[in-house]
């Protein structure tokens, strides 16, 4: 099973970037740059997916990709 997740990016008033994976509730991360926010969101998403695999909520054989979405 292949999964692909969109990452939404937005820049806050203070200059920080926020990246969110809407299909995975709670996967939201900040970064000083777009790339840092994306990397943090991807890492958090992988932790969430790993937890789902461990608890049997997801198939064990997954192919996962991430794609930034233009704001």
Secondary structure, DSSP 8 states (H G I E B T S, - for coil): -EEEEEEEEEE-TTS-EEEE-TTSTT-EEEESSHHHHHHHHHHHHHHHHHHHHHTTSS-SS-EEEEEEE--
